Amino acid sequence: MKKSDRSFYRNLLSIALGSIGGQIMFVFMTNYASIFFTDFLGLSSGIVGTILLLSRIWDGINDPMCGILMERSNPRHGKIQTWMLCGGVVAAIGLVMIFTVPNLGNAGRAAWAAIAYNVMGMGFTAVVTATMLQIPRGAAHPNEQVPLSTAYSIAASVAGIVAGSIIVKLMAAFGTEDPAHGYWMSGMVFAVFGLLFLTGSVVTFRDLSTAKVSGSAEAKPKVGEMLRAIVKVPSFFIITVAVLFGNIGFGFCSADMMYYLTYVLERPAMMAIMLPAMYVGLLGGSTVAGILAGKLGRKATMIVGFLLYVAGPALRMVLGDSTIAFSIGIGLICFGSGLITTLLMPCLADCADYAEHLTGVRCQALTMTGFTMVSKWTTGVAAVVGGFALERSGYITSTAGGAMQPQSALDVIYSLQFWPTIIMAVIGIVILLFYKLDDATMAKIRAAKSERAQDEDSMT
């Protein structure tokens, strides 16, 4: 086996481990933090929505800060490895804090929830940024980026399936006498295992981009130079906005899901079935994304993903929300999400390559975190709008969980499962039609970059 092949498979493993480590912590937080805050900390849904919105705003600001710092740093043990491990430790601490019930009053608990959520968010930002950067920096050739991205998405899906299938069982086992303790112990389990997987990723990863620098330190581009480079690429903003509209709609559905299962279907234990259904869909979409992209092109394949965002809720509305219809509908949405997510990161890498082609400035980390910044802001909007909609509908909070809800609240919870996803997906399709960096265009750009690099080498 060639050395380049060994590095590729080694980085495939590393990206998979990093994806699993971050995902098992994230899936527990994102599906259970909101209902834990309302039903065990006793916070109103409006306060929780505000906490999530403000946290998303800061988290979004923190994203490009992290990208800039990462792009300009040259740690002794590698920027990817250092940022991933340190971020993982911070994320694990934040996860345990989120599911801790402090002996404080309402104001103190609200402050605790906000601090814990942001500690987790900042650590997770570093982990995700490092993992996303593994894709372009772990590829010896641009053609390897889609397989690496596929490994990232498949690993995340498998992690979600496994985590989703055991979360309810863990909480039940640990929370026999005190449900809140079941949440806390489950958070501890996922924090520890998340760190173990992230450590494995750090140990196995080989940064091929730095290997090309002949042992010298990477250049440290200035912040203004990186920002000006990104602004010169309209396709970056087009694909960012298109995907974000899809994320907003899916964000309503995801944030609402536990409320929906608890109060509309009155079967909260179905989360043990629904989470695996979600991640089976993600796994399927991630697996076939590269194949479809090879036949249809990346943009057309992502449009197919958006169409599945529409098909999932529509199917549930037509057939009614039986267990099977709900599972299939959520699975279709997540299949579409798998297609979009798997191809998004190579597309963002294309935008960064095009920016470097135009300006000579490397801005991979800032391109990735620029997208995640806006993504977190928009999903924060979905969280706060959903939270205030619940509060205005008469949603009843309870420190013991499981309060009876008025019909007005049930109607709002039900609606959030359908219409936002459909409407936002249609808008995303329209915007994505204007994306211009197709495979043929990028092949020409990379050929020009290669020629320029060879000319520079010959001059030196």
C-alpha positions in Angstrom: 0.0 0.0 0.0 1.3 3.4 -0.9 2.1 6.0 1.7 -0.5 8.3 0.3 -3.1 5.5 0.6 -2.2 4.8 4.2 -2.6 8.5 5.0 -6.0 8.6 3.3 -7.4 5.6 5.3 -5.8 6.8 8.5 -7.5 10.1 8.0 -10.8 8.4 7.2 -10.6 6.7 10.6 -9.6 9.9 12.3 -12.5 11.9 10.8 -14.9 9.1 11.8 -13.7 9.0 15.4 -13.9 12.8 15.7 -17.4 12.9 14.2 -18.6 10.2 16.7 -17.0 12.0 19.6 -18.6 15.3 18.9 -22.0 13.8 17.8 -22.7 11.7 20.8 -22.3 14.7 23.1 -24.3 17.0 20.7 -27.2 14.6 20.1 -27.9 14.4 23.9 -27.7 18.1 24.4 -29.7 19.2 21.4 -32.6 16.8 22.0 -32.9 17.0 25.8 -31.5 20.4 27.0 -34.6 22.4 26.2 -37.1 20.1 27.9 -34.7 19.6 30.9 -34.6 23.4 31.4 -38.4 23.7 31.3 -39.4 20.6 33.2 -36.7 20.1 35.7 -35.1 23.6 36.2 -38.6 25.1 36.1 -37.8 27.8 33.5 -40.5 29.1 31.3 -40.3 28.2 27.6 -39.9 31.9 26.8 -36.9 32.2 29.0 -35.4 29.0 27.6 -36.0 30.3 24.1 -34.2 33.5 25.0 -31.3 31.6 26.5 -31.0 29.6 23.3 -31.2 32.6 21.0 -28.6 34.7 23.0 -26.4 31.6 23.2 -26.7 31.0 19.5 -25.8 34.7 18.8 -22.7 34.4 21.0 -21.9 31.0 19.6 -22.1 32.4 16.1 -19.8 35.3 17.0 -17.5 32.7 18.6 -17.3 30.6 15.4 -15.4 33.0 13.2 -13.2 34.0 16.2 -12.4 30.3 16.5 -11.7 30.0 12.8 -9.4 33.0 12.7 -7.5 31.9 15.8 -7.2 28.4 14.3 -6.1 29.7 10.9 -3.4 31.8 12.5 -2.2 29.4 15.1 0.7 26.9 14.8 0.6 24.8 17.9 3.5 22.4 18.5 1.3 19.3 18.3 -0.8 20.5 15.3 -3.7 23.0 15.1 -6.3 20.3 14.4 -5.2 18.0 17.2 -4.8 20.8 19.8 -8.1 22.5 19.1 -10.0 19.3 18.9 -8.7 17.9 22.2 -9.0 21.2 24.2 -12.5 21.8 22.7 -13.6 18.3 23.6 -12.6 18.8 27.3 -14.6 22.1 27.5 -17.6 20.5 25.7 -17.7 17.6 28.1 -17.7 19.9 31.1 -20.5 22.0 29.6 -22.6 18.9 28.8 -22.5 17.7 32.5 -23.3 21.2 33.7 -26.4 21.5 31.4 -28.0 18.5 33.1 -27.1 19.5 36.6 -29.9 21.0 38.9 -28.2 23.6 41.0 -29.6 24.6 44.4 -30.5 28.1 43.3 -33.6 30.2 42.7 -35.2 30.8 39.4 -32.8 33.6 38.4 -29.8 31.6 39.5 -31.0 28.5 37.5 -31.6 30.6 34.4 -28.0 32.0 34.7 -26.7 28.5 35.3 -28.5 27.2 32.2 -27.1 30.0 30.1 -23.5 29.6 31.3 -23.6 25.8 30.9 -25.1 26.0 27.4 -22.5 28.4 26.3 -19.6 26.4 27.8 -20.8 23.4 25.8 -21.3 25.5 22.7 -17.8 27.0 22.8 -16.2 23.6 23.3 -18.3 22.1 20.6 -17.4 24.9 18.2 -13.7 24.1 18.5 -14.4 20.4 18.0 -16.6 20.9 14.9 -14.3 23.4 13.3 -11.3 21.1 13.8 -13.3 18.1 12.4 -14.5 20.1 9.4 -11.0 21.2 8.7 -9.8 17.6 8.7 -11.7 17.1 5.3 -9.7 19.6 3.1 -6.5 19.2 5.2 -6.6 15.4 5.3 -7.0 15.0 1.5 -4.0 14.6 -0.7 -6.2 15.4 -3.7 -9.6 17.3 -4.0 -11.3 14.1 -5.2 -10.7 12.7 -1.7 -12.8 15.4 0.0 -16.2 13.8 -0.8 -15.2 10.4 0.6 -13.7 12.0 3.7 -16.9 14.1 4.1 -19.0 10.9 3.6 -17.0 9.2 6.4 -17.8 12.2 8.6 -21.5 12.1 7.9 -21.8 8.3 8.1 -20.0 8.2 11.4 -22.2 11.0 12.8 -25.3 9.0 11.7 -24.1 5.8 13.2 -23.3 7.6 16.4 -26.7 9.2 16.4 -28.4 5.8 15.9 -26.5 4.2 18.8 -26.9 7.1 21.1 -30.5 7.6 20.3 -31.3 3.9 20.9 -29.7 3.9 24.4 -30.4 7.5 25.7 -33.9 6.7 27.0 -32.7 3.4 28.5 -29.8 5.1 30.3 -32.0 7.8 31.7 -34.5 5.2 32.9 -31.8 3.1 34.5 -30.1 6.0 36.2 -33.3 7.9 37.0 -35.4 5.2 38.7 -35.9 7.3 41.9 -35.0 10.8 40.5 -35.5 11.5 36.7 -33.2 14.5 36.9 -30.4 12.3 38.1 -31.0 10.1 35.1 -30.3 13.0 32.8 -27.2 14.0 34.7 -25.7 10.5 34.7 -26.5 10.0 31.0 -24.7 13.3 30.3 -21.7 12.1 32.2 -21.6 8.9 30.2 -21.8 10.7 26.9 -19.2 13.3 28.0 -16.6 10.5 28.9 -17.1 8.5 25.7 -17.1 11.6 23.6 -13.7 12.5 24.9 -12.4 9.0 24.3 -13.4 9.1 20.6 -12.0 12.6 20.2 -8.7 11.5 21.7 -8.6 8.6 19.2 -9.1 11.1 16.3 -6.3 13.3 17.6 -3.9 10.4 17.7 -4.6 9.1 14.3 -4.9 12.3 12.1 -2.2 13.3 9.7 -2.4 16.9 8.3 -1.4 16.5 4.7 -1.5 20.2 4.0 1.3 21.0 6.4 3.3 18.1 5.0 3.5 20.0 1.8 5.1 23.0 3.4 8.5 21.4 3.5 8.8 21.6 7.3 8.2 25.4 7.5 5.5 27.0 9.5 2.3 27.9 7.7 1.7 31.5 6.7 -0.5 33.5 9.1 -2.9 35.5 7.0 -4.3 38.8 8.4 -8.0 38.9 9.4 -8.8 41.6 6.8 -7.1 39.6 4.1 -9.2 36.6 4.9 -12.5 38.5 5.0 -11.8 40.3 1.7 -11.0 36.9 0.1 -14.3 35.4 1.2 -16.3 38.5 0.0 -15.0 37.9 -3.5 -16.9 34.5 -3.7 -20.6 35.1 -4.2 -21.2 31.3 -4.3 -20.2 31.1 -0.7 -23.0 33.4 0.3 -25.5 31.6 -2.0 -24.9 28.1 -0.7 -24.7 29.4 2.9 -28.1 31.1 2.7 -29.7 28.2 0.9 -28.6 25.6 3.4 -29.5 27.9 6.3 -33.1 28.2 5.2 -33.3 24.4 5.2 -31.7 24.4 8.7 -34.2 26.9 10.0 -37.1 24.7 9.0 -35.5 21.6 10.3 -34.5 23.5 13.5 -38.2 24.1 14.3 -38.9 20.4 13.9 -35.9 19.2 15.9 -36.5 21.6 18.8 -40.1 20.7 18.9 -39.7 17.0 18.7 -39.5 16.1 22.4 -42.5 18.3 23.2 -44.4 16.7 20.3 -43.7 13.2 21.5 -44.4 14.0 25.1 -47.6 16.1 24.8 -49.2 15.5 21.4 -48.5 11.8 20.9 -48.1 11.2 24.7 -45.4 8.7 24.0 -42.1 10.2 25.1 -40.4 6.8 25.0 -40.8 6.9 21.2 -37.7 9.1 21.2 -35.8 5.8 21.5 -37.3 4.9 18.1 -37.3 8.3 16.5 -33.7 9.2 17.0 -32.5 6.0 15.3 -35.0 6.7 12.5 -33.5 10.1 12.1 -29.9 8.8 12.0 -30.8 5.9 9.7 -32.0 8.6 7.3 -28.9 10.6 7.7 -26.8 7.4 7.2 -28.6 6.6 4.0 -28.3 10.1 2.6 -24.6 10.3 3.5 -23.9 6.9 2.0 -25.4 7.7 -1.4 -24.4 11.4 -1.6 -21.2 10.8 -3.4 -22.8 8.4 -5.9 -25.6 10.8 -6.7 -23.2 13.7 -6.9 -21.1 11.8 -9.5 -24.2 11.3 -11.7 -26.2 14.5 -11.1 -23.6 16.9 -9.8 -23.3 18.4 -6.3 -25.9 21.2 -6.8 -28.6 18.9 -8.3 -28.0 16.3 -5.5 -28.5 19.0 -2.8 -31.7 20.1 -4.5 -32.9 16.5 -4.2 -32.1 16.8 -0.5 -34.3 19.9 -0.2 -37.2 18.1 -2.0 -37.0 15.4 0.6 -37.4 18.1 3.3 -40.7 18.8 1.7 -41.7 15.2 1.1 -41.2 14.1 4.8 -43.7 16.5 6.4 -46.1 16.2 3.5 -46.2 12.4 3.9 -47.0 12.7 7.6 -49.7 15.3 6.9 -51.4 13.1 4.3 -51.1 9.7 6.1 -51.5 10.9 9.6 -49.0 10.5 12.4 -48.9 6.9 13.1 -45.6 5.5 14.4 -44.7 4.2 10.9 -45.7 7.5 9.1 -43.8 9.6 11.6 -40.7 7.4 11.4 -40.7 7.4 7.5 -41.4 11.2 7.4 -38.6 12.1 9.7 -36.4 9.6 7.9 -37.0 11.3 4.6 -36.1 14.7 6.0 -32.9 13.3 7.5 -32.1 11.4 4.3 -32.2 14.8 2.5 -30.1 16.3 5.3 -27.5 13.6 4.8 -27.3 14.5 1.1 -26.9 18.2 1.8 -24.5 17.9 4.8 -22.2 15.5 3.1 -21.8 17.7 0.0 -21.8 21.0 1.9 -18.3 20.8 3.3 -16.7 20.0 0.0 -18.6 22.9 -1.5 -17.4 25.2 1.2 -13.8 23.9 0.6 -14.4 24.8 -3.1 -15.4 28.3 -2.1 -12.2 28.6 0.0 -10.1 27.3 -2.9 -11.7 29.8 -5.3 -11.0 32.6 -2.8 -7.4 31.5 -2.6 -7.2 31.3 -6.4 -8.4 34.9 -6.6 -6.4 36.5 -3.8 -3.6 34.1 -2.8 -5.0 34.1 0.8 -5.8 30.9 2.6 -9.1 31.1 4.5 -10.4 27.5 5.0 -11.2 27.7 8.7 -12.9 31.1 8.3 -15.0 29.9 5.4 -16.2 26.9 7.5 -16.9 28.9 10.6 -18.5 31.7 8.6 -21.1 29.2 7.6 -21.5 27.8 11.1 -21.8 31.3 12.5 -24.8 32.2 10.4 -26.2 28.7 10.8 -26.2 29.0 14.6 -27.8 32.4 14.5 -30.7 31.3 12.3 -31.3 28.1 14.2 -31.3 30.3 17.3 -34.1 32.3 15.7 -36.0 29.1 15.2 -35.6 28.1 18.9 -36.7 31.5 20.2 -39.7 31.8 17.9 -40.8 28.3 18.8 -40.2 29.1 22.5 -42.3 32.2 22.5 -45.0 30.6 20.3 -45.3 27.9 23.0 -45.4 30.5 25.8 -48.1 32.5 24.1 -50.1 29.4 23.4 -50.4 28.8 27.2 -47.8 26.1 27.6 -47.5 25.0 31.2 -44.1 24.4 32.7 -43.5 22.0 35.6 -40.4 21.2 37.7 -41.6 17.5 37.8 -42.2 17.2 34.0 -45.3 15.8 32.3 -47.8 18.6 32.9 -51.1 18.5 31.1 -51.1 21.1 28.3 -54.1 23.1 26.9 -55.3 22.4 23.3 -53.8 25.7 22.1 -50.3 24.6 23.2 -50.9 21.2 21.6 -51.9 22.9 18.3 -48.7 25.0 18.2 -46.5 22.0 19.0 -48.2 20.1 16.2 -47.8 22.9 13.7 -44.1 23.4 14.3 -43.5 19.8 13.1 -44.7 20.6 9.6 -45.0 24.0 7.9 -41.6 25.6 8.8 -39.7 22.7 7.2 -41.7 22.8 4.0 -41.7 26.5 3.5 -38.0 27.0 4.3 -37.0 24.1 2.0 -38.8 25.6 -1.0 -37.0 28.9 -0.4 -33.6 27.1 -0.2 -34.2 25.4 -3.5 -34.8 28.7 -5.3 -31.6 30.2 -3.8 -29.4 27.2 -4.6 -30.2 27.5 -8.3 -27.8 30.5 -8.4 -24.8 28.5 -7.1 -22.0 28.6 -9.8 -19.0 26.6 -8.6 -19.7 23.3 -10.4 -17.2 20.5 -10.8 -16.0 21.7 -14.3 -15.4 25.2 -13.0 -13.5 24.0 -10.0 -11.3 21.7 -12.1 -10.2 24.7 -14.2 -9.6 26.8 -11.0 -7.5 24.1 -9.4 -5.5 23.6 -12.6 -4.7 27.3 -12.7 -3.7 27.2 -9.0 -1.4 24.2 -9.6 0.2 26.0 -12.5 0.7 29.1 -10.4 2.2 27.1 -7.6 4.6 25.4 -10.0 5.7 28.7 -11.4 6.4 30.0 -7.9 8.4 26.9 -7.0 10.5 27.3 -10.2 11.2 30.9 -9.4 12.5 29.9 -5.9 
